[in-house]
């Protein structure tokens, strides 16, 4: 498996403007021959501040309330809110089986992670009777 960097850019007047043109050109010097090019809308992964708020405020408040470690609390919340069914098929036998999978927060977009965090906060308010302040209403880091 070859790992390739991703570069960001903007389309302006029908032309592609690479954000890190120097880094992009430097990477091109490592290549030769035919290449593939994919241009797609940029997906913003959860931000560092969202991650710090989640792990520095949301998780500790819930963990303290339920008497669990932070990692275990995170696993409990993922199992509660990120569970979905997935059908897998054996290449060898063709047999299909539906399994329960627990999703991950790491590849969520900023919007998806914000919605997940808000869902967790509502649940904690209703089921644990704890108030979790919004990011702008608390100091953390």
SVG drawing of the C-alpha trace seen along z (x, -y; Angstrom):
<svg xmlns="http://www.w3.org/2000/svg" viewBox="-34 -34 46 55">
<polyline fill="none" stroke="black" stroke-width="0.4" points="0.0,0.0 1.4,-3.3 0.4,-6.3 0.0,-9.6 -0.4,-13.0 -3.6,-15.0 -3.4,-18.6 -6.0,-21.3 -7.0,-23.9 -9.7,-26.2 -11.5,-26.5 -11.6,-30.2 -12.9,-31.2 -12.8,-27.6 -9.1,-27.2 -7.5,-25.2 -5.3,-27.1 -3.3,-24.8 -3.1,-26.0 0.4,-24.7 1.8,-25.0 5.4,-24.6 4.7,-21.4 2.6,-20.1 5.4,-20.8 8.0,-19.2 5.8,-16.1 5.5,-16.0 9.3,-15.7 9.0,-12.3 6.8,-11.0 7.3,-10.0 5.2,-8.5 1.4,-8.4 -0.6,-9.6 -4.2,-9.7 -5.8,-13.0 -8.9,-13.2 -10.6,-16.5 -13.4,-16.4 -15.0,-18.7 -12.8,-19.0 -14.0,-17.2 -13.2,-19.0 -12.4,-16.4 -13.2,-17.3 -11.2,-20.2 -8.5,-20.1 -10.6,-22.4 -13.7,-20.1 -11.5,-17.1 -10.0,-19.0 -13.6,-20.0 -14.9,-16.5 -11.9,-14.9 -11.4,-17.8 -15.0,-18.6 -17.7,-16.2 -15.9,-12.9 -14.5,-13.8 -17.9,-15.0 -19.7,-11.9 -16.8,-9.6 -16.9,-11.2 -20.7,-10.7 -20.7,-7.1 -17.4,-6.2 -15.5,-5.0 -12.2,-5.8 -12.3,-8.3 -11.5,-5.6 -14.2,-3.3 -16.7,-6.2 -15.8,-7.0 -16.4,-3.4 -19.7,-3.3 -20.9,-6.5 -19.7,-5.1 -21.6,-1.9 -24.7,-3.9 -24.7,-6.4 -22.5,-5.1 -23.8,-1.5 -25.0,-0.4 -25.7,2.8 -23.4,4.0 -23.9,6.9 -20.8,8.7 -20.4,11.3 -17.9,14.1 -15.9,14.0 -15.4,17.8 -18.9,19.0 -21.0,16.0 -22.8,16.3 -24.0,13.1 -24.2,12.2 -25.4,9.0 -23.2,7.8 -23.3,4.9 -20.5,2.4 -19.5,-0.5 -18.4,-3.5 -15.5,-5.8 -15.3,-9.5 -11.9,-10.0 -13.0,-10.4 -16.1,-12.5 -16.5,-15.9 -16.7,-19.0 -20.5,-19.0 -20.9,-15.3 -18.7,-15.6 -20.7,-18.6 -23.9,-16.7 -22.5,-13.6 -21.3,-15.8 -24.7,-17.6 -26.5,-14.2 -24.2,-13.0 -24.8,-16.2 -28.6,-15.9 -28.4,-12.2 -26.3,-13.1 -28.7,-15.9 -31.8,-13.6 -30.4,-10.3 -27.6,-11.3 -29.1,-14.7 -25.7,-16.5 -25.2,-19.8 -22.3,-19.9 -21.4,-23.5 -20.9,-24.7 -17.3,-25.2 -17.6,-29.0 -18.9,-28.8 -16.0,-26.8 -12.2,-26.9 -10.5,-23.7 -7.2,-22.4"/>
</svg>
